[in-house]
């Protein structure tokens, strides 16, 4: 789930107004029901799922596989509405302020900053994850699942997919891609106009990777530390301002979307792009989003990996059906379909060794990417996400200290 969100800035004033006084409908008490009873209650219900619809592959997987499967298996009508991050938060806050007892949204696709904000306004139902039968296949001690942007999940959202940030380069034009800040500075000075940073979620993750390189893997872990952030972000802005004159358009403007950046990369205007999900590179080469010579690679000392999740809205009137859908999304069948080449491509949240033998064999046979590091290399070089406040501050400070300079 990409392109998140200056949520703090968008809704911080609303949070002050709403506080804890927002009227909430009491959640359905499903804790005492068996899973068989929950499935029975779920039949015939309609679930409204608000999610990011910015990827044709995501949309195809949901509409062509998930929607018909939950209808066939459980008689649940799954309706998709477009929205992410601040749209989800703003919608639910507006409902709270209007004292609306039943939400128009049932399920949400979220992680990190959005999870933080929804917890602040008490808009999520749970904990519910341990109630899902397919949760037995998840290793909840895995720090990349146990923590969402270093926030304890505590069963308030169900893991759905794992993605990792990677740099993309054109191997016909770049023989030795830069892997650290010094190499990047040398490259852009010697090849002006061929590199830039998107001013959105993926680009801000790149900036976090640079901060981790400056501080070391553990320095930024734990609660947001404003003093540490100021110290190292000031060094980051100094570094970027020292080389931005060699960026695309002399660093006077930055692409606001990954789609725009990918188009410039595909046309040869840029030699680099970046993405979450190394496994998607083969598909993007096939559909022309990336040039045929594109390759994915990792920076030093690694790159950020995060998990995206499914949350249930506290004021949903269809919580039994919500749980059934969340459980299906965690099933070996659904996770396998999602991970296959040509589908969504994100890595499974299931601990494959926990699965029945037939499913273990299926997952182990999923081919590796032809143009990205093997999954084992990615996993061994994965860095944990930082607290949501780092992302929020980087959005604002990048604009103030780099774009406007």
N, C-alpha and C positions, 0 to 999 in steps of 0.2 A: 504494500500500500504505500504509494509514494506521495509527494507534493503536500506535505503537511506545513504549515499553518502558523500563522502568527496569532495563535489563539488568545494568548494573554492580552495582547493589545486590543483584539477585537471584542472581547467580552469581559474584561476586568471590571469595568464600571457596572456591568449587569450583575456580576457576582456580588459586589458590595450591596446592591439593592436587594438581591434575592436572599443571600445568606442562607441560614438554616430555617427560615420562616416559611419557605415555599411549601405550599400544601401538597402533600403526596398521598396517592392512593395506597392503601396497605397492600403489600405484595401477596400474591396467591401463595398459600402455604402448601408447597409441594413436597416438603421434606419428609412427611410421613407416608407419602404415596410410594408404592413400588414402581419400578420402571414400566412394568406392564400396564399399570393404572395410568401412568403419565402418557404412554403412547395411546391408550384408549381415549383419554381426554383430548389429546392433540388432533385426533381425526376430524376432518371437516373444517379445521380452522384455517384462517388466512394469516400469513406472517408477512409483514412489511419490513423489508431489509434495506436500510440506507447504507450505500457503499459507493466507493470510488468506481466510476465507470469509464476511466480514461484509457483503458487498454483493450484493444479488440480481442486479445487472447483471454483476458479475464472475463470479458463479457460473453465470449463464446463458451467458455467452461461453465459459467453460471447458467446461462440461458439454455444451452444445448445438453448439459449433463445434470447439473444439480437440480434445477427446477423440475424437469420431468421425473427425475429419480425420487425426489421427496413426494411428488404427487402419486407416483406409482406405488411406492413402498408404504407411505403413511397417510395418503389422502390429505396432504397439506398443500394449499395453494401458496406458493412463495412469490411474492411481488417485490420487484426491485425498484428502488428510487435512488436517484443520483444525489450524492452528498458526501462530504468528508469533513473531518476536522472542525473548523469553526462553524460550518453549516450545521453539523450535528449538534454541537454545543448550543448554538444560538436558537435552533429550533426547540430543543428541550427546555431551554431557559424561558423562552417565550410561552411555552405551554405551562410551565410552573407559575409564571407571573399571572397568567390568565386563570389560574386555579383549575386547569383542565385535568380531570380525573383519569382519563384514558388517553394515552399518547397515540399519535398517528404513526409512530415508529415502534417497531418491536425489537429488531436486531440491528446492530451496528458493527461495521468493520473498522477497527481502531487499533492504535498503539500509542505509546509514549505520551506526547503532549495532550492528545485528546483524552486518553485514559486519565491523566492527571486532572484535567478540568472537569470531566464527568464525575470523578470522585469528589471534587470540591463542592459540587452542587448536588451531591447525593442522587444522581440520576441513573445509577446502575443497580440492577437487581443482583443479589448474590449474598454469600458465595454459592455457586451452583455447580462448578466444574466437576467436583468429586462425585456428583450424582450421575454423571454421564458414564454409561458402561464402557465406552471406548477410551475413557481417561486412563484405564488400566494400561494402555499401550504408551503412555507418555511418561518420560522421566522428569518429574517435577523438581528433582534436585539439580537438573541442568541449569546453570545460571542464566543461560540465554532464554530459558522458558520461565524460570522462577521469578525473574526480574524483567520488567518492562521499562526501559530507560532508567534502570536502577531503582525502580519502585517495586515493592513486593506485590505480586499479582493476587495472592491469597484467594484464589478461586473466583475472582470477580470478573474474569474474562477467560474464554477458552482459547488456547493456542490454535493457530490455523496454518501459518506458513512461515518459513525462515528465508530471509534474503540477506545478501551481503554486498556491501558497496565495492565496486571495482572501477578502475580506470580503463577506458577503451582507447586504443590508438590504431592508426593506419600503418600496418607493418611495411607497406611499400614505400612510405615516406619517412618513417621513423625506424631506424635500425636498433637504437638503444634507448628505449623510453625511460624518462626520469623516474626514479623510485623514491627520492627524498627531496627535501626543500632546496638543498644546494644544487642538486642536479636539475631540478625544475627551473630554478633561476638561471642557470647556465643555458638551458635549452631555449627558454623564451627569448633571451637576449640574442641568441644566435639564429633564431627562427621567428622573427617578429610577426605578429598577426595571426599565428596559427593555434593559439591557446586562449581560452577564456573560462570563466566560472559562471554557471547559471545561478541567477538570483532566486532560488527556490530550494525546496527541501533537499534535493540531491546535492546541490552546490553547498548548502550549509553543512551537510555531512562531510563534504570534502574539507571544509574549514575545520571541522572538529577533528578530522584525521590529522591535519597539520598541527593543531594544538596538542594532540596526543604525542606526536613526534617530538614536539618541543619539551613536553613535560615528562615523558615516560608513560608507560602503560597504566600506572596506578594513581598518579598524582591527582587526576580529576575524578576519581571514583568517590562514591558516597554523596552526601548532601552538597547542594550547590554552595560553593565558596566564592563570594563576590570578590574578595581580595585576590585570590588566586586567579579568578577569571580576568580581572582588570590587569594583573601583572602580565599574563601570557597573551591576552588579546591585544594589548598595546604593542607587544612584540610582533604579533601576527599582522596588525595593520601596517606597522613600519615595514615589514617584509614585503607585503603586497604592494604598498605604495611605491616601494623601490623598484618594482619590476612591472607594474601595471601599464606603463607606457609602451611596453612590448607586447601587450595582450592584443587580441582582436579589437579593432577600432580604437587602438591606442588606449584602451581601458576607459574610454569616455562613456561607454554604455555596455550593459551586460544583458544577455538573453534572459527573459523572465520565465521561460518554460523549457523543459527538456525537449519538447517537440521541435522548438525553434533551433535549439543547439544541435539536435540530431540531424536536422535538415541541412545545416551548414556543414556538419561532419560528412554527411552523405554526398554533398556536392563538391567536397574537397576544399572548402573554404577554411575549415579547421582540421587539424591533424589529430585532435583528441575529443573524446566525449567521456561520459561517466554514467554509471547506472547502478541500480540495486538489482541484483539477480544475475550472476554471471552465466547461469544456464540459459538465459534468454538471448544470448548473443547469436547463437546459431539461427534462431528464428528471425532475428532482426536482420541478419545478413540475407536470409532467404527472401524476406519481403521487401528488401531494398532500403530499410531504415538505416542500415550500416553498410559501408563498402565491403566488398568481398575480402579485402585484405585486413579486415578488422580483427583485433585480438584483445582479449581482456587480460589485465594483469593487476598485481597487488602492489601497494606502496609498502614502505618500511615504516614501522615495525609490524604492519598488518593493516587490516581495514575493518571498519565497523560492521558488525552483523546485528541484525535485530529480528525480532519475532513480531508478527502481526496477529491480532486476536479478534475473536467474536464476542461482543458484549450483548447482554439483554437489558433492555430499558426497564427501569423500575416500574413505570406506569403502563407497561405493556399489558394488554388484556388477554394475551395469548402465550403465557409463559410456558405452558406445557409443550405447545408446538415449537416455541423458540428453542427449548431444550432438545427436542427431538431433531430439529434441523442442525443445531450445534453439534450434537452427537454424530449425525450423519457426516458432517464436514470433517470430523475427526476419524472417521472409519478408515480402515486400510484401503478399501475400494476407492473412496473419494480422494484420499491423499495420494494414492497411486496414480489415479487419472490426472490429478493436478500436476504431479511432478514429471509426467512423461514428456519427452521432447515434442514440441509443437503445441503443448498446452500452456498452463501458466508458468511452469518451469521452476517455481520456488521449491526449496527443499522441504521435505516432510518434517513435521514436528513430532512424529512418532519415533520411539526408540525401536529401530528395526529388529533388534535382537529380542524384543519382547513379543514380537508378532508370531503367529502360527507359521510353521515351516514354509507352507506354500506361498505366503505373502513375503516372507524373508527373501525367498528366491526371486520373486517378481521385482522387489525393490533393488536387490543387488544386480539385477540384469538391466536396470535402466541405464542406457548408454551415457557415457560422459560427454561433455561438450567437446566439439572438435576445435574450438577456438578460445577456450578459457582454461584456467588451471583446474586440475582434478578436484573433485569435491573434498578429498582428504586434505589437500593442500589448503583449500579455502578454510576448512574447519580448524586446521592447525594454526592458521594465521588470522583468526577472528578476534576482533576487539569488542568489548562490551560498549553499548551505548552509554552516553552521559545523561545526567538528569535533564528533564525538559527545559529547565531554565537556561541551560547553555544554548540550546537551539533558539530560544526566544530572544536572548540578548544578541546572538550573532546576527539574526535577521535585522534587527534595528541598527546595530553598530556597524555592520558591513555597509549599509546604506549611508550612514553618517560619516564614517571614517575612511571609506574607500570610494564608493560611487560618487559621492558629492565633493570629493576633494579634487 
